[in-house]
Amino acid sequence: MATKEKLLFVWILVAVAFGFLLRHFWSCAAYMIEKIVALSLVSLPCVAKFAVAICGVWLLP
């Protein structure tokens, strides 16, 4: 295998591992938010406002 092929293979492995980590994180976060809303600890409109605020920060330059 050439060096470029090895580097591409490593990048693919890193991307797959990163994808698994993010998927696990988002599934845990969604589960916790679901439980908080189901137990009526926080109302759904408050959770929606919080989500909009987080997404809005990502859009800022």
C-alpha distance (Angstrom), angle and dihedral (degrees) to the residues before:
residue distance angle dihedral
M1 . . .
A2 3.76 . .
T3 3.77 122.4 .
K4 3.80 92.2 -107.3
E5 3.80 91.1 54.0
K6 3.80 91.6 49.4
L7 3.80 91.1 49.5
L8 3.81 91.2 49.0
F9 3.81 90.5 49.6
V10 3.82 91.3 51.1
W11 3.82 91.4 49.1
I12 3.80 90.7 50.8
L13 3.81 90.8 51.2
V14 3.81 91.0 48.6
A15 3.82 91.2 49.6
V16 3.81 92.2 49.7
A17 3.82 92.6 48.3
F18 3.80 91.3 47.2
G19 3.82 89.9 50.0
F20 3.80 91.8 52.9
L21 3.80 91.6 49.6
L22 3.80 93.4 49.3
R23 3.79 93.1 46.0
H24 3.80 90.7 52.7
F25 3.82 91.7 47.4
W26 3.82 94.4 49.7
S27 3.81 93.0 45.8
C28 3.82 90.8 52.3
A29 3.80 91.6 46.3
A30 3.81 92.3 49.5
Y31 3.81 90.7 48.3
M32 3.80 92.0 52.2
I33 3.81 92.9 47.8
E34 3.81 89.8 48.6
K35 3.80 91.3 53.2
I36 3.82 92.9 46.5
V37 3.80 92.1 52.5
A38 3.82 93.1 42.1
L39 3.80 91.5 53.5
S40 3.83 89.4 48.0
L41 3.78 92.4 -124.2
V42 3.81 89.1 132.3
S43 3.79 127.0 16.1
L44 3.77 120.6 -117.1
P45 3.86 94.3 -116.9
C46 3.83 89.2 56.5
V47 3.80 90.9 51.6
A48 3.81 89.5 48.5
K49 3.82 91.7 51.4
F50 3.79 90.0 49.5
A51 3.81 91.2 50.4
V52 3.81 91.3 49.5
A53 3.80 90.2 50.6
I54 3.81 91.8 51.5
C55 3.80 92.9 47.1
G56 3.79 90.5 46.0
V57 3.80 91.0 57.3
W58 3.81 90.0 56.3
L59 3.81 90.5 54.3
L60 3.79 94.1 54.3
P61 3.81 115.3 98.5
